[in-house]
Amino acid sequence: MSFTYDHLKWLEDTGTILVTECGKEIPILKFSNDVNDSYAMTAWATHFRNHYCSDVQIDFLKNPSKSKSEYLLTEKFPGEKKPPGPSIRAGDFAEILIADYLEFRRNFQVPRTRYERKAISDESTKGSDVIAFKKNHGIISSDDELLIFEVKARASENSADNVLQTAINHSVKDEFRLAESLNAMKQRLLDKNDMNGVQLIDRFQREPDHPFKRSYGAAGVFSESSFNLISFEKTSTLTHPKQKNLELIVIHSKHLMPLIHALYKRAADEA
């Protein structure tokens, strides 16, 4: 898959860093999207669509009686209206946004294998949400880094639900499901004959003989009307077993759900 990151010009570091009651910092980022920027939206939609179905493969995968757009909307993408489709859309969107942030802003390698072989479009894929890696090519080092992010979204308006806390709570499970998540990622990369990706995963399956740095993250992606600084300050990481190696991040955006629907529509229409 060829990645583009024009949409990340809309992701702004606000300079605001909250400190929770347990002493953890939360950087606040704002996603100031412009749906009228047709070039950026098209590039983003192409990138987004290819997480679910490669443009190279879609003619071979789709039902012959359906157009590309119909296939994507009815069999690949989560649904727009009937629950749980909208919440799955929001969750997938947030995970992909965090993956893009880690790859294009923080220079991690983030294999994209999570959505393309979903059996049921309106279900979340099992396993860790985002797994990112840092490694110099051809060298195994104790400085190699694996980062596991749990991501939750609250795209509805005027919600009091602090999904950042939910992400922290769910991140506890990442320690136990990492082996399964890496195995699933490796199998999908092998299916695509991505041997560089397979070798990357292979390196991080060699612990404890070849130790590496392991860290965790929890992210909340919010609509602006559901963005509540007071609730974030009360967020707690005290029950997380890897609290010292856990980072937090919050991203907020105006009219988030309409943006998500617009992105899925463009991704289908322009296939």
N, C-alpha and C positions, 0 to 999 in steps of 0.2 A: 504494500500500500504506500502511495506517495503522500506525504504529509504536507500540509500548508498551515501557516499560523497567522494569516492576516487578521483573523478575528481577535487575536490576543493583544492587538493594539488597543482594544477596548478595556482590557483588564488593568486597572489602575491601583497602584499602592497608595492608599489614602494617607499613609504616615501615622495612622492611629494604631496603637498597640494597647489592647486592654490587658489588665492583669487580673486573673481570677483570684478568688478568696484562698485558693490553695497555692497561689504563687506562680501559676503558669501564664505565659504570655500568649495573646491571641492577636496576630496581625489581621487587620481588616482591609480587604480588597473590595473594590467596586467595579462591577462589569457594566460599563456605559455603552451598551450596544447601539448600533445605528442600523435599523432594518432597511433604511433607504440607501445605504451604501451597497449597491447591487453587486459590485465586483467582489467585495469582501464576503458578502452573504453567499454568493455562488461558490466561491472558493471554500468557505466553511462548510456549506451544504454537501459539496463533493467529498470533502474529508470526512464529514460526519456519516454520510451514506455508506462509505466504504468500510466502516466498522461493522456494518450489518451484512453487506453483500458487495463483493468486489465488482467494480464496473466491468472488469474483464470476464467475469464468470456469470453475470446476471442473465444473459441470453440462454445459457445452458441450464441454469437453475430454475428459472421461472416457469410457471404453468404456461404452456404454449397459447392457451386461449386468453391470456391476460396481457395487458401492456406492462411495461416495466413499472410504471407508476402504480398500477393496480396491484401488482405482485408485492411491491414494497409495502403498500398501505394495508393490505389484507393478510399478508403472510410473514412479513419480516419485521416491520416496525410495530411497536406497541400501539394500541388503539387510541384514538383521539378523545372519545366521549365515554364509552362504557367502562366503568371501573372493572379491574384495577388499571386499565390502560394508561390513563393520564398520570397516575402516580409512578408507574413503571417508566413512562417517558421522562418524567422529571428526574427520577433516580439515575437512569442511563445518561441523560444529559449532564447531570452533575458529575458523574464519574468520568465521563469523557473530558469535561472541562478541566478537572483536576489532573487527569493524565496529560493533557496538553500543557498545562501550567508546569508540571514537573519536567516534561521533556523539553519544551521550547524556552522556558524561563530559567530552569535550574539544571539543565543539561544531563538529566537522567536518560537512560534507555528504558522505554516503556513499550514492550510488545503489545500489540492490539489484537487480542484473540478472544475477548470475552463475549462478544455479541453475535458473531457471524454463524455460529452453529446452534443457536437457540432452537430447541424443539417446539416451544410454545412462546409466541411473541409477547404475550401479556404476563410473562413470569420473569423474575429476576434470575440471572445466572448465579448458581451457587459458587461459594468460595470467596476469597478476598477480593475487594472491590478494585483496587489499583495496586499493582506491584511494579516497582521501579528499581533500576539497577545502575550502579556506576562501576565500571571496570575498564582498565586499559587493555586494548586488544593484544591477545597472545601472552598475557602475563597473569598469573594467579598471585594475588597479594592479600595480606591481612587488611589492607586499606580498601579493598573492594567493599561496596556498600549495597545493601538491600533495604528498601524502604517500602513498608506496607501501609497503605492508606485505606481507612474506612470512611466512606462518603455518604452523607445523607442530605436530602433536599427538602425544603419547604417552599414550594413554588406558589401555593395558594396565598390569597390576600388576607391580611389581618389575622394571622394565626399566632397563637401564643406558644406554640409547640417549639421548644428548644431542641432541634434535631442535632445540634452539635453535641449535646450531652448523650443523645442516643448513639451517635457515631462513636463517642468515647467508650460507652458501655459495650457496644458490639465489637469494638477493636480488641477487646480482651480475647475474643475467640480466634484472632488471627494467628496467634502463637501456635494453636493446635491444628489449624487447617492449612498451614503453609505448605506442608509436603503435598497434600492433595491438590492445592492450587497450582503449585509449580509443575506437578505431573500433568495436570490438565492443559496448562499453557504449553508445555513441551510437546504433548501429543498434537495439539493444533498447529504448532509451528512445523512439526514434522510432516503433517498432512499437506502443508503448503510448500514443502521442500525448502524451508528457510533454515538452512543448516547453521548459519551464523547465529540465528536465534536459539536453535537447539543447543549449540555449544555454550551460549551465554547462560541458559538455564542450567545446563550440566555443571557449570562451575559452582553455582549456588546450591547444588544438591550434594556438595562434597564436604559439608560440615559434619563432624568436628575436625577431620583430618586437615582441612584447609579453612580455618576460621575466617570470618569477615565481619564487618560492622553491620549490625542489624538495628534498624530503628522503625518507629511506628508513627502514624499520623491519623488525625481525625479532622474531618472537614465538614462544615455546614454551609450549604448554598441556599440563600434565602431570597424571597421577593422583598423589596424594600419595605413594604408595609408590615412584613412579619419579622423585620430586623429589630431586635430588642437588646440594646447594650446592657441593660440592667440584668437581664436573664443570663447573658453571656458571662458577666462578672461572677455570677453564682455557680457557674459551671465547675464541676469537680472532677479531678483526675485521680483522686486518692485511692480508688479501688483498682486502678489499672496496675497490673503487675510490673509493667515496664514504664512506669511514670517518668523516670528520668530520661528515657529515650523516646518520649512521646511528644510530637509537635501538634499544634492546633492551628487551624486557619478558618476564617469566615469570609465568604464572598456574598455580596448582595447586589441585586439588580432590580431596576424598575420593571414592572409588568412582566415578570419572569415567565409565567405560563403562556401568555400570548407569544412571547419570543420563541419558546420551545415548540409550540405548535407551528409557528411560521417556518422554523428551521426544518422540521420534519416535512412540511408541505413542499418547501423548495427542494429538499433532497429527493423527494419522490417525483415532482414535476420535471426536474431537470435531469433525471436519470437517462 
